[in-house]
Amino acid sequence: MTKESQRRDLDGLGIAVTGAAGDLGGAMARELASRGARVTSLDLAASPDAPVGTYLQVDVTDRAAIDEALASIDPLDVAIGNAGIVDSAPFLEVTQAQWQAHLDVNLTGCFNVGQAAARLMAARGTRGQIVFTGSWVGEIPWPEISAYTVSKAGVRMLARAMARELAELGIRVNVVAPGIVMAGMARKQYETDPDYARRASVVIPLGEFGTAEQVAKAVGFLCSPDAEYMTGSVLLVDGGASLFRFAE
């Protein structure tokens, strides 16, 4: 075993991960469990493949269900709001339904998870943490995903607003912001949208797509004692994509 695989810096922590049936959420759950955390995986899917730890079927847009699910997790030291959707379309063709779905899942879903978790932590006296999955496009506009980029920009400000108000309770709130990850939604878009694939292939200074495991390691860092003085932070894991010029 490598030294890294023997790391147990999250021993005993109770961590909830939403969107855990997806590639990114699943990688997060596996990474956290490997470091000793007691992981509860949450997702909308009824029958996920090989979920990590306890699995709960929950829709992040259903506030009552989120309240009930998180209340069943004790201890709840970290809540990770990772569930998300992306449905690309040129701005002039975005429908009201597409726009609202992105806000409902990506932004309101994080609000539901974040507020429910924070209320529990405050009531239990837990100096816990909330982590949201943002995106590098939360600050850098990418063509034909306007609803997604706006929702992720909202997640960034939601986290910062929460961090400011919850600090006095010892509750920290941070964001991990992946770049172009060859997994999940990004992989599907890369394989089905030639324009996206062309742009994505040239905008990463490090020259290769990210992996779900790389993002998961960053989340592991945020959950660890090494990040105990971080709150209101956005941790970019984008291979430098946010530094580069778009290919048109």
N, C-alpha and C positions, 0 to 999 in steps of 0.2 A: 504493500500500500504506500502511496505517496504521502508526504507530510500534509498536503492540502486535503487529501481524502480523509485524513484522520482528524480534521478540525472539528471540534465540538463546542463552538463558542455560543451556540443557541440552545444548549441543554436546558430542558424544562420549560422553554417559552411556548405559550399557546398562540399559534398563528393561524389566522383565517385567510384564505386566498380565494377571491372570486374569479370567475372565468377560468377555473382550474382544469376544465376538460379540454381547453385549447392548448396549442403548442407552447405558447409563452407561459401561461398560467401553470401548465403541467411541469415545465422546467423549473419554475419558481418553487413549486411544492416539493419537487424532488431535491432541489438544492437545499432548501430549508430543513427538510427532514434528515438529509444526510449530515447536517450539522447539529442535530440533536433536538430540533423543534418538534412539538406536538402539533401536526398540521391538520387543519380541517379544510377540505377542498369543497368549494361551492361552485355550482354552475347550473345553467338552465337545462343542460342535457339530462335525459332520463337515465341513460345507461352509458356512462363514459368508459373508455378503455383504461383499465388499471389506474384508478384514482389513488392518490397518495393519502394515507391516513383515513380519517372519517370523511364520508362524502354526504353532502346535503344538496338536494335539488332545490335551487332557489333562483328566482328571477329578480335581478337587482332593481328593476323598476317597480317591484311590489314591496312597498315600504313595510307593511305589516309582516310579510314573510321574512324580510331582512331582519327586522327587530327580533322576531322569534328565533331565527337561526343563530344570530350572534349571541343572544341571551343564553342559548344552550351551551355555549363554549366558555368553559371556566377552568383555568384562567384564559383570558383574552388579553394577551400582551401586545400583539400586533395585528392590525387588520389591513389587508392589501386589497385595494379596489382596482382590479385588473380587467374586469369584463368590459368588452367593447365591440363595436361594429365599424365597418367602413363599406361604403357603397358609392363607388366613383361615378361622377357625371359632370359634364361641363356646367359651369355656373348657370347659364341660361336654361338648362334643362333639369336642374334640381327641382324635385317636386316637394310640395309641402309635407308629404308623408316621409320622404327621405330626410328632409331637414329635421323634422320633429323626432324621428327615430334616433338620429345621432345624438340629439340633445337628451332624449329620455334615457338612453342606455349609457352613453359615454360620460355625460355630465351629471344628470340627476341621479344616475346609478351610483356615481362616486359620492355625491351628497348623501344619499341614503345610507350607504355603507359607512361613510365618515362620521355622520352625525350619530347614527345608531351606536357605532363603536365608541365614540367619544363619550356619549351619555353613560354607557355601561362602565367605561374606565373611570369616569368621574364618580359614579355612584359606588364603585368598588374600591376607590382609592388607588387605582392602578396608574403608575407613571408609564403609560404605554406609548405606542407609536402607530400612526396611520401612514401608509404608503400608497400613493396612487400611480398607476401607469399613465404617463403622459405621452408625449411624442416630440421629436425634434421639429415636426411641422406645427407644433403649437406656437412657435415663434417665427418660423420660416414658411411662407405660403408655398404650397406645392399644387401644381395644376390639377384641376378636375376633382378635388376632394375638399371643396370649401366647407361643407357641413362638418366633415371630420376635423379639419384644422381648427375651425371655430370651437368645436366641442373640446378639443384638447387644450386650446388656449384658455378656455374656461376652467378646465381642471387645474391648470397651473395657478390661476388666481384663487380658485377655491382653496387649494392647499395653503397658499400664503396667508389668506384671510383666516383660515382655521388655525394655522400655526401661531399667528399673532394673538388670537384670543385664548387659545388653549394652553399657551406656554405656562401661565401661572398655575395651571393644574398639573404641570409636569408631563403633559401630553404633547409629543412632537409629531409634526406632519411634514412629510417630504415626498418628492416626486422622482421616479426614475423615468427618463425620457429616451426610449430606444430610437435608433435610426432605422435604416432599411434592413429588416431582419428576414432572412430567407426561411420563414416559417409562418404558419397560420395565414392570416389575412393578406400579408404582404406577398407571401409565396403564391397564393391564389391569384392575386392581381398581376404579379409578374408573369405568371404562366398564361393568363387569359387576355391581357391588355398590352398589345405591342408598343403603344406609345409610352406606357408606364415602364415597360421593360427597357426601352431605349434610354429613357431619362435616368432610370435607376442605375443603369450599367456604367454611367460616366461621372456621377456626382460624388462618389465617396473617395476622399483623398487617400485613405489607407488601402484602397484598391480591391476590397472584397466586402461582401455582404456580412452583416452580423449574424450571430446565431442566438437561438433562444437561451442557450446555456450561458452565453456571455452576459446577457441581460439579467439572468437569474443570479449570477454571481454578484452583480452590482446590487441587486435587491438584498442578497445575503449580507453584503457589507452594510447597507442601510439598517438592517435589523440587528447588527452586531454591536457590541460595546465600542468598537472602533468609531462608530458614527454617533456616539451619545451626545455630542455637542452640536449636532446638525438639526436644524428645524427651519422650515420654509425654503429648503434648498431644492433645486432641480438638478439632478445628476444625469448629465448627457452620456449616453452610450451609443454613439452614432458614427464612429469611425471618421469623424471630422466632416460629415455630410453638411452640417449646418455652417461650415466655413466656406463652402464651395458655391460656384455659380451653376445655376440650372442649365441643362441642355434643352433647348427648345425644339 
